[in-house]
């Protein structure tokens, strides 16, 4: 059975921001999170997203739950600082 868990419909501004993360960010984890959220917005199932991104279903659910809780805050998108 396919699990249907989606993010709330994204506003255009957030959608564009996530596309920018995918195109320009060098941190693989942030890119994966952005891809997962955009795929969820397209109503792809957790299993479909996990298959496409080569991650576990648990990881996809965590990304969606965290995005719903934190949005674009640094709690969800921590910055990497180089010494």
LINUR-V172000 format. One record per residue. N is the residue number from 1. PSI is psi in whole degrees, 0 to 359 (none if undefined). OMEGA is omega as a letter, one per 20 degrees, with the letter a starting at -180 (* if undefined). Layout:
((N;PSI;OMEGA) (N;PSI;OMEGA))
This chain:
((1;132;a) (2;133;r) (3;126;a) (4;100;r) (5;120;a) (6;156;r) (7;159;r) (8;152;a) (9;130;a) (10;140;r) (11;155;a) (12;319;a) (13;317;r) (14;319;r) (15;314;r) (16;322;r) (17;315;a) (18;323;r) (19;322;r) (20;321;r) (21;315;a) (22;320;a) (23;326;a) (24;343;a) (25;143;a) (26;357;r) (27;116;a) (28;322;a) (29;319;r) (30;322;r) (31;316;r) (32;316;r) (33;313;a) (34;317;r) (35;317;a) (36;317;a) (37;317;r) (38;320;r) (39;322;r) (40;321;r) (41;333;r) (42;9;r) (43;33;r) (44;145;a) (45;164;r) (46;316;a) (47;318;r) (48;316;a) (49;315;r) (50;318;a) (51;314;a) (52;318;a) (53;357;r) (54;45;r) (55;172;a) (56;160;r) (57;323;r) (58;317;r) (59;316;r) (60;314;r) (61;319;r) (62;315;r) (63;314;a) (64;312;r) (65;316;r) (66;319;r) (67;319;r) (68;324;a) (69;320;a) (70;345;a) (71;230;a) (72;17;a) (73;166;a) (74;345;r) (75;330;r) (76;330;a) (77;62;a) (78;142;r) (79;150;r) (80;128;r) (81;132;r) (82;133;a) (83;none;*))
